[in-house]
Amino acid sequence: MIDAAAIERLRELDPGGQQGVLQRVLHAYQVSLGRHLDEMAAALPARDSDRMARSAHTLKSSSAAIGALDFSQRCADLEHCVRTGHGLPPESELQALFDEGRRVLTAVEAMLAP
């Protein structure tokens, strides 16, 4: 779900963990992911591809940075579909994106739990 090498790279930014970099990055990502998933869910009934693509664009990079590589790729695929004029992908792909996003959110929450 979350690439261990990406988490290790984040840990290397704060050897010993005294600055809490990993926790702060994961917390910021958790908040952003929740907000953007909600934004995408709100845009879906209206098939607002631009709103969906903006959120996917934001989540694509931040998800890759924390190691949520499958979710990052799903976001990239959605963004590419919209930006190339194909509109939103099929419902099954959108559902898979939302499902993966929720799994990532759960994994991040578990990593943040004391």
ChimeraX commands (.cxc) that place a marker at each C-alpha (Angstrom):
marker #1 position 0.00,0.00,0.00 radius 0.5
marker #1 position 2.70,2.51,1.07 radius 0.5
marker #1 position 6.16,2.00,-0.39 radius 0.5
marker #1 position 8.64,1.44,2.44 radius 0.5
marker #1 position 11.49,3.05,0.48 radius 0.5
marker #1 position 9.54,6.32,0.20 radius 0.5
marker #1 position 8.90,6.33,3.95 radius 0.5
marker #1 position 12.59,5.65,4.56 radius 0.5
marker #1 position 13.53,8.62,2.35 radius 0.5
marker #1 position 11.26,10.81,4.46 radius 0.5
marker #1 position 12.83,9.46,7.65 radius 0.5
marker #1 position 16.28,10.35,6.28 radius 0.5
marker #1 position 15.22,14.01,6.27 radius 0.5
marker #1 position 15.05,13.85,10.06 radius 0.5
marker #1 position 17.53,11.29,11.40 radius 0.5
marker #1 position 16.45,10.31,14.87 radius 0.5
marker #1 position 13.01,11.82,14.39 radius 0.5
marker #1 position 13.55,14.77,16.73 radius 0.5
marker #1 position 11.89,17.22,14.32 radius 0.5
marker #1 position 8.88,15.00,13.63 radius 0.5
marker #1 position 9.21,15.44,9.87 radius 0.5
marker #1 position 7.64,12.11,8.96 radius 0.5
marker #1 position 4.66,12.66,11.25 radius 0.5
marker #1 position 4.13,16.21,9.97 radius 0.5
marker #1 position 4.34,15.13,6.32 radius 0.5
marker #1 position 1.96,12.23,6.88 radius 0.5
marker #1 position -0.48,14.43,8.79 radius 0.5
marker #1 position -0.46,17.10,6.05 radius 0.5
marker #1 position -1.00,14.38,3.46 radius 0.5
marker #1 position -3.84,12.84,5.49 radius 0.5
marker #1 position -5.66,16.18,5.63 radius 0.5
marker #1 position -5.06,16.90,1.95 radius 0.5
marker #1 position -6.10,13.42,0.85 radius 0.5
marker #1 position -9.34,13.59,2.82 radius 0.5
marker #1 position -10.15,17.05,1.46 radius 0.5
marker #1 position -9.40,16.13,-2.15 radius 0.5
marker #1 position -11.29,12.83,-2.00 radius 0.5
marker #1 position -14.29,14.79,-0.71 radius 0.5
marker #1 position -13.84,17.36,-3.49 radius 0.5
marker #1 position -13.71,14.64,-6.12 radius 0.5
marker #1 position -16.76,12.90,-4.67 radius 0.5
marker #1 position -18.67,16.19,-4.76 radius 0.5
marker #1 position -17.63,16.78,-8.39 radius 0.5
marker #1 position -18.56,13.30,-9.56 radius 0.5
marker #1 position -22.38,13.58,-9.77 radius 0.5
marker #1 position -22.04,16.63,-12.03 radius 0.5
marker #1 position -19.25,14.87,-13.99 radius 0.5
marker #1 position -17.12,17.98,-13.36 radius 0.5
marker #1 position -13.96,16.68,-14.96 radius 0.5
marker #1 position -11.98,19.89,-14.37 radius 0.5
marker #1 position -12.52,19.76,-10.58 radius 0.5
marker #1 position -11.69,16.06,-10.58 radius 0.5
marker #1 position -8.51,16.64,-12.61 radius 0.5
marker #1 position -7.33,19.46,-10.32 radius 0.5
marker #1 position -7.66,17.26,-7.26 radius 0.5
marker #1 position -6.06,14.32,-9.06 radius 0.5
marker #1 position -3.15,16.54,-10.10 radius 0.5
marker #1 position -2.52,17.59,-6.51 radius 0.5
marker #1 position -2.84,14.06,-5.14 radius 0.5
marker #1 position -0.65,12.54,-7.88 radius 0.5
marker #1 position 2.56,14.17,-6.64 radius 0.5
marker #1 position 1.89,14.12,-2.92 radius 0.5
marker #1 position 0.85,10.47,-3.06 radius 0.5
marker #1 position 4.04,9.52,-4.87 radius 0.5
marker #1 position 6.09,11.43,-2.29 radius 0.5
marker #1 position 4.70,9.39,0.60 radius 0.5
marker #1 position 4.87,6.13,-1.32 radius 0.5
marker #1 position 1.23,5.59,-2.30 radius 0.5
marker #1 position 2.38,4.66,-5.79 radius 0.5
marker #1 position -0.70,2.80,-7.05 radius 0.5
marker #1 position -2.95,5.64,-5.97 radius 0.5
marker #1 position -0.59,8.18,-7.52 radius 0.5
marker #1 position -0.78,6.32,-10.82 radius 0.5
marker #1 position -4.58,6.22,-10.70 radius 0.5
marker #1 position -4.59,9.99,-10.16 radius 0.5
marker #1 position -2.17,10.46,-13.07 radius 0.5
marker #1 position -4.40,8.32,-15.29 radius 0.5
marker #1 position -7.49,10.35,-14.41 radius 0.5
marker #1 position -5.67,13.63,-14.99 radius 0.5
marker #1 position -4.30,12.41,-18.33 radius 0.5
marker #1 position -7.74,11.28,-19.48 radius 0.5
marker #1 position -9.26,14.68,-18.76 radius 0.5
marker #1 position -6.32,16.74,-20.06 radius 0.5
marker #1 position -6.26,14.89,-23.37 radius 0.5
marker #1 position -9.94,15.56,-23.97 radius 0.5
marker #1 position -11.26,12.09,-23.23 radius 0.5
marker #1 position -13.30,13.23,-20.24 radius 0.5
marker #1 position -13.61,11.15,-17.12 radius 0.5
marker #1 position -12.62,7.50,-17.20 radius 0.5
marker #1 position -15.28,4.78,-16.83 radius 0.5
marker #1 position -17.12,4.48,-13.52 radius 0.5
marker #1 position -15.22,1.30,-12.65 radius 0.5
marker #1 position -11.90,3.17,-12.84 radius 0.5
marker #1 position -13.24,6.06,-10.81 radius 0.5
marker #1 position -14.56,3.66,-8.18 radius 0.5
marker #1 position -11.15,1.95,-8.07 radius 0.5
marker #1 position -9.51,5.35,-7.55 radius 0.5
marker #1 position -11.84,6.18,-4.65 radius 0.5
marker #1 position -11.38,2.71,-3.12 radius 0.5
marker #1 position -7.60,2.99,-3.36 radius 0.5
marker #1 position -7.71,6.51,-1.91 radius 0.5
marker #1 position -9.68,5.27,1.10 radius 0.5
marker #1 position -7.23,2.39,1.60 radius 0.5
marker #1 position -4.32,4.83,1.50 radius 0.5
marker #1 position -6.08,7.12,3.97 radius 0.5
marker #1 position -6.60,4.19,6.32 radius 0.5
marker #1 position -2.94,3.17,6.00 radius 0.5
marker #1 position -1.74,6.72,6.72 radius 0.5
marker #1 position -4.05,7.00,9.71 radius 0.5
marker #1 position -2.62,3.73,11.05 radius 0.5
marker #1 position 0.92,5.07,10.60 radius 0.5
marker #1 position -0.03,8.20,12.55 radius 0.5
marker #1 position -1.71,6.31,15.40 radius 0.5
marker #1 position 0.24,6.39,18.65 radius 0.5
marker link #1:1,2 radius 0.2
marker link #1:2,3 radius 0.2
marker link #1:3,4 radius 0.2
marker link #1:4,5 radius 0.2
marker link #1:5,6 radius 0.2
marker link #1:6,7 radius 0.2
marker link #1:7,8 radius 0.2
marker link #1:8,9 radius 0.2
marker link #1:9,10 radius 0.2
marker link #1:10,11 radius 0.2
marker link #1:11,12 radius 0.2
marker link #1:12,13 radius 0.2
marker link #1:13,14 radius 0.2
marker link #1:14,15 radius 0.2
marker link #1:15,16 radius 0.2
marker link #1:16,17 radius 0.2
marker link #1:17,18 radius 0.2
marker link #1:18,19 radius 0.2
marker link #1:19,20 radius 0.2
marker link #1:20,21 radius 0.2
marker link #1:21,22 radius 0.2
marker link #1:22,23 radius 0.2
marker link #1:23,24 radius 0.2
marker link #1:24,25 radius 0.2
marker link #1:25,26 radius 0.2
marker link #1:26,27 radius 0.2
marker link #1:27,28 radius 0.2
marker link #1:28,29 radius 0.2
marker link #1:29,30 radius 0.2
marker link #1:30,31 radius 0.2
marker link #1:31,32 radius 0.2
marker link #1:32,33 radius 0.2
marker link #1:33,34 radius 0.2
marker link #1:34,35 radius 0.2
marker link #1:35,36 radius 0.2
marker link #1:36,37 radius 0.2
marker link #1:37,38 radius 0.2
marker link #1:38,39 radius 0.2
marker link #1:39,40 radius 0.2
marker link #1:40,41 radius 0.2
marker link #1:41,42 radius 0.2
marker link #1:42,43 radius 0.2
marker link #1:43,44 radius 0.2
marker link #1:44,45 radius 0.2
marker link #1:45,46 radius 0.2
marker link #1:46,47 radius 0.2
marker link #1:47,48 radius 0.2
marker link #1:48,49 radius 0.2
marker link #1:49,50 radius 0.2
marker link #1:50,51 radius 0.2
marker link #1:51,52 radius 0.2
marker link #1:52,53 radius 0.2
marker link #1:53,54 radius 0.2
marker link #1:54,55 radius 0.2
marker link #1:55,56 radius 0.2
marker link #1:56,57 radius 0.2
marker link #1:57,58 radius 0.2
marker link #1:58,59 radius 0.2
marker link #1:59,60 radius 0.2
marker link #1:60,61 radius 0.2
marker link #1:61,62 radius 0.2
marker link #1:62,63 radius 0.2
marker link #1:63,64 radius 0.2
marker link #1:64,65 radius 0.2
marker link #1:65,66 radius 0.2
marker link #1:66,67 radius 0.2
marker link #1:67,68 radius 0.2
marker link #1:68,69 radius 0.2
marker link #1:69,70 radius 0.2
marker link #1:70,71 radius 0.2
marker link #1:71,72 radius 0.2
marker link #1:72,73 radius 0.2
marker link #1:73,74 radius 0.2
marker link #1:74,75 radius 0.2
marker link #1:75,76 radius 0.2
marker link #1:76,77 radius 0.2
marker link #1:77,78 radius 0.2
marker link #1:78,79 radius 0.2
marker link #1:79,80 radius 0.2
marker link #1:80,81 radius 0.2
marker link #1:81,82 radius 0.2
marker link #1:82,83 radius 0.2
marker link #1:83,84 radius 0.2
marker link #1:84,85 radius 0.2
marker link #1:85,86 radius 0.2
marker link #1:86,87 radius 0.2
marker link #1:87,88 radius 0.2
marker link #1:88,89 radius 0.2
marker link #1:89,90 radius 0.2
marker link #1:90,91 radius 0.2
marker link #1:91,92 radius 0.2
marker link #1:92,93 radius 0.2
marker link #1:93,94 radius 0.2
marker link #1:94,95 radius 0.2
marker link #1:95,96 radius 0.2
marker link #1:96,97 radius 0.2
marker link #1:97,98 radius 0.2
marker link #1:98,99 radius 0.2
marker link #1:99,100 radius 0.2
marker link #1:100,101 radius 0.2
marker link #1:101,102 radius 0.2
marker link #1:102,103 radius 0.2
marker link #1:103,104 radius 0.2
marker link #1:104,105 radius 0.2
marker link #1:105,106 radius 0.2
marker link #1:106,107 radius 0.2
marker link #1:107,108 radius 0.2
marker link #1:108,109 radius 0.2
marker link #1:109,110 radius 0.2
marker link #1:110,111 radius 0.2
marker link #1:111,112 radius 0.2
marker link #1:112,113 radius 0.2
marker link #1:113,114 radius 0.2
view
